[in-house]
């Protein structure tokens, strides 16, 4: 597997995590204007659905590093470099967003 094929799933996870964080934060800020708690929940659900349909075939659409760690733990498999890219890319965006 060449480097480009390893980076494609990591980039898909990074974009997916950014999308969920961006839409989730936006829905939280404008929660009163979009229907309160139900509107915020629907925004998260629709964003996650779009991420799964758009990036699921490329990366598995884990979006959350805890999901990747759980799948590694359940499979009792070693950490291949492709999953290491998942962990880095899904952990990187929320940390970057919190620093701004």
MIDOSE-1310 file (N, C-alpha, C; in nm, 2 decimals, decimal comma, always signed):
residues 100
xxxx	+0,09/-0,12/+0,00/+0,00/+0,00/+0,00/+0,09/+0,12/+0,00; +0,07/+0,21/-0,10/+0,16/+0,33/-0,10/+0,11/+0,44/-0,01; +0,19/+0,54/+0,00/+0,16/+0,65/+0,09/+0,03/+0,72/+0,06; +0,00/+0,74/-0,07/-0,13/+0,81/-0,11/-0,25/+0,73/-0,07
xxxx	-0,24/+0,60/-0,08/-0,36/+0,52/-0,03/-0,37/+0,52/+0,12; -0,26/+0,53/+0,19/-0,27/+0,55/+0,34/-0,33/+0,68/+0,38; -0,30/+0,78/+0,30/-0,34/+0,92/+0,34/-0,49/+0,95/+0,30; -0,54/+0,88/+0,21/-0,68/+0,90/+0,16/-0,78/+0,88/+0,28
xxxx	-0,77/+0,76/+0,34/-0,86/+0,74/+0,46/-0,84/+0,84/+0,57; -0,71/+0,88/+0,60/-0,68/+0,97/+0,70/-0,74/+1,11/+0,67; -0,73/+1,15/+0,54/-0,79/+1,28/+0,50/-0,94/+1,27/+0,51; -1,00/+1,16/+0,47/-1,15/+1,15/+0,48/-1,19/+1,16/+0,63
xxxx	-1,12/+1,10/+0,72/-1,15/+1,11/+0,86/-1,13/+1,25/+0,91; -1,03/+1,32/+0,87/-1,01/+1,45/+0,91/-1,12/+1,54/+0,86; -1,16/+1,53/+0,74/-1,27/+1,61/+0,69/-1,40/+1,58/+0,76; -1,42/+1,45/+0,78/-1,55/+1,41/+0,85/-1,55/+1,46/+1,00
xxxx	-1,44/+1,45/+1,07/-1,43/+1,50/+1,20/-1,45/+1,65/+1,21; -1,39/+1,72/+1,11/-1,41/+1,87/+1,10/-1,56/+1,90/+1,08; -1,62/+1,83/+0,98/-1,76/+1,85/+0,95/-1,85/+1,84/+1,07; -1,83/+1,73/+1,14/-1,91/+1,70/+1,26/-1,89/+1,81/+1,37
xxxx	-1,76/+1,84/+1,39/-1,73/+1,94/+1,49/-1,79/+2,08/+1,45; -1,77/+2,12/+1,33/-1,82/+2,25/+1,28/-1,97/+2,26/+1,29; -2,04/+2,16/+1,23/-2,19/+2,16/+1,23/-2,24/+2,15/+1,38; -2,18/+2,06/+1,46/-2,22/+2,05/+1,60/-2,21/+2,18/+1,68
xxxx	-2,09/+2,24/+1,66/-2,07/+2,37/+1,73/-2,16/+2,48/+1,68; -2,18/+2,48/+1,55/-2,28/+2,58/+1,49/-2,42/+2,56/+1,54; -2,46/+2,43/+1,55/-2,59/+2,40/+1,59/-2,61/+2,44/+1,74; -2,50/+2,42/+1,82/-2,51/+2,45/+1,96/-2,52/+2,60/+1,98
xxxx	-2,45/+2,68/+1,90/-2,45/+2,82/+1,91/-2,59/+2,88/+1,87; -2,64/+2,83/+1,77/-2,77/+2,87/+1,72/-2,89/+2,78/+1,76; -2,87/+2,71/+1,87/-2,97/+2,62/+1,91/-3,11/+2,67/+1,93; -3,12/+2,79/+1,98/-3,25/+2,85/+2,01/-3,32/+2,89/+1,88
xxxx	-3,25/+2,92/+1,77/-3,31/+2,96/+1,65/-3,34/+2,84/+1,56; -3,28/+2,72/+1,58/-3,31/+2,61/+1,49/-3,39/+2,50/+1,56; -3,46/+2,53/+1,67/-3,55/+2,43/+1,73/-3,50/+2,38/+1,86; -3,41/+2,44/+1,93/-3,37/+2,39/+2,06/-3,29/+2,27/+2,06
xxxx	-3,31/+2,18/+2,16/-3,24/+2,06/+2,17/-3,26/+1,97/+2,05; -3,39/+1,96/+2,01/-3,42/+1,87/+1,90/-3,35/+1,91/+1,77; -3,34/+2,04/+1,74/-3,27/+2,09/+1,63/-3,12/+2,06/+1,63; -3,06/+2,08/+1,75/-2,92/+2,05/+1,77/-2,90/+1,90/+1,74
xxxx	-2,98/+1,81/+1,80/-2,97/+1,67/+1,78/-2,99/+1,63/+1,63; -3,08/+1,69/+1,57/-3,10/+1,66/+1,43/-2,99/+1,71/+1,34; -2,93/+1,82/+1,38/-2,81/+1,87/+1,30/-2,69/+1,77/+1,31; -2,67/+1,72/+1,44/-2,56/+1,62/+1,45/-2,60/+1,50/+1,38
xxxx	-2,72/+1,45/+1,38/-2,76/+1,33/+1,32/-2,75/+1,34/+1,17; -2,79/+1,45/+1,11/-2,79/+1,47/+0,96/-2,64/+1,48/+0,92; -2,56/+1,55/+1,00/-2,42/+1,57/+0,96/-2,35/+1,43/+0,96; -2,38/+1,35/+1,06/-2,31/+1,22/+1,07/-2,36/+1,13/+0,96
xxxx	-2,49/+1,14/+0,92/-2,54/+1,06/+0,81/-2,47/+1,10/+0,68; -2,45/+1,23/+0,66/-2,38/+1,27/+0,53/-2,24/+1,23/+0,53; -2,17/+1,24/+0,65/-2,03/+1,19/+0,66/-2,02/+1,04/+0,63; -2,11/+0,96/+0,68/-2,11/+0,82/+0,66/-2,13/+0,79/+0,51
xxxx	-2,23/+0,85/+0,45/-2,25/+0,83/+0,31/-2,14/+0,88/+0,22; -2,08/+0,99/+0,25/-1,98/+1,05/+0,17/-1,84/+0,98/+0,19; -1,80/+0,95/+0,31/-1,67/+0,90/+0,34/-1,66/+0,76/+0,39; -1,77/+0,70/+0,41/-1,78/+0,56/+0,47/-1,70/+0,46/+0,39
xxxx	-1,72/+0,47/+0,26/-1,65/+0,37/+0,17/-1,50/+0,39/+0,17; -1,46/+0,51/+0,19/-1,31/+0,54/+0,19/-1,24/+0,50/+0,32; -1,31/+0,54/+0,43/-1,24/+0,53/+0,56/-1,31/+0,45/+0,67; -1,43/+0,42/+0,64/-1,51/+0,35/+0,74/-1,59/+0,45/+0,83
xxxx	-1,57/+0,57/+0,81/-1,64/+0,68/+0,88/-1,64/+0,66/+1,03; -1,52/+0,64/+1,09/-1,52/+0,63/+1,24/-1,55/+0,76/+1,30; -1,49/+0,87/+1,25/-1,51/+1,01/+1,29/-1,47/+1,03/+1,44; -1,47/+0,93/+1,52/-1,44/+0,95/+1,66/-1,32/+0,86/+1,69
xxxx	-1,21/+0,91/+1,75/-1,10/+0,82/+1,78/-1,13/+0,70/+1,88; -1,23/+0,72/+1,96/-1,28/+0,62/+2,05/-1,33/+0,50/+1,97; -1,40/+0,52/+1,86/-1,45/+0,41/+1,78/-1,33/+0,34/+1,72; -1,23/+0,41/+1,67/-1,12/+0,34/+1,62/-1,05/+0,25/+1,72
xxxx	-1,03/+0,31/+1,84/-0,96/+0,24/+1,95/-1,05/+0,12/+1,99; -1,18/+0,13/+1,99/-1,27/+0,02/+2,02/-1,26/-0,09/+1,92; -1,25/-0,05/+1,79/-1,24/-0,16/+1,69/-1,11/-0,23/+1,69; -1,00/-0,16/+1,73/-0,87/-0,22/+1,74/-0,88/-0,32/+1,86
xxxx	-0,94/-0,27/+1,97/-0,95/-0,36/+2,09/-1,03/-0,48/+2,07; -1,15/-0,47/+2,00/-1,23/-0,58/+1,98/-1,17/-0,68/+1,89; -1,10/-0,63/+1,79/-1,03/-0,73/+1,69/-0,91/-0,79/+1,75; -0,86/-0,73/+1,86/-0,73/-0,78/+1,93/-0,62/-0,78/+1,82
xxxx	-0,62/-0,68/+1,73/-0,52/-0,67/+1,63/-0,42/-0,57/+1,67; -0,30/-0,58/+1,60/-0,20/-0,48/+1,62/-0,24/-0,36/+1,55; -0,17/-0,25/+1,58/-0,21/-0,12/+1,53/-0,14/-0,10/+1,39; -0,21/-0,12/+1,28/-0,14/-0,10/+1,15/-0,13/+0,05/+1,13
xxxx	-0,05/+0,09/+1,03/-0,03/+0,23/+1,01/-0,15/+0,30/+0,96; -0,24/+0,23/+0,89/-0,36/+0,29/+0,84/-0,45/+0,33/+0,96; -0,46/+0,25/+1,06/-0,53/+0,29/+1,18/-0,46/+0,40/+1,26; -0,33/+0,40/+1,26/-0,26/+0,50/+1,33/-0,29/+0,64/+1,26
xxxx	-0,31/+0,64/+1,13/-0,35/+0,76/+1,06/-0,49/+0,80/+1,10; -0,58/+0,71/+1,12/-0,71/+0,74/+1,17/-0,70/+0,81/+1,30; -0,63/+0,75/+1,39/-0,62/+0,81/+1,53/-0,56/+0,95/+1,52; -0,46/+0,97/+1,44/-0,40/+1,10/+1,44/-0,49/+1,20/+1,37
xxxx	-0,56/+1,16/+1,26/-0,64/+1,26/+1,19/-0,77/+1,29/+1,27; -0,83/+1,20/+1,34/-0,95/+1,23/+1,41/-0,92/+1,30/+1,54; -0,80/+1,28/+1,60/-0,76/+1,35/+1,72/-0,71/+1,49/+1,69; -0,66/+1,52/+1,57/-0,60/+1,64/+1,54/-0,70/+1,76/+1,52
xxxx	-0,81/+1,74/+1,46/-0,90/+1,85/+1,43/-0,97/+1,90/+1,55; -1,02/+1,82/+1,64/-1,08/+1,88/+1,76/-0,99/+1,95/+1,85; -0,86/+1,91/+1,85/-0,76/+1,98/+1,93/-0,73/+2,11/+1,87; -0,72/+2,11/+1,73/-0,69/+2,24/+1,66/-0,81/+2,33/+1,68
xxxx	-0,93/+2,29/+1,68/-1,05/+2,37/+1,69/-1,06/+2,43/+1,83; -1,02/+2,36/+1,93/-1,02/+2,41/+2,07/-0,92/+2,51/+2,10; -0,81/+2,51/+2,02/-0,70/+2,61/+2,04/-0,73/+2,74/+1,98; -0,83/+2,75/+1,89/-0,85/+2,88/+1,82/-0,95/+2,96/+1,90
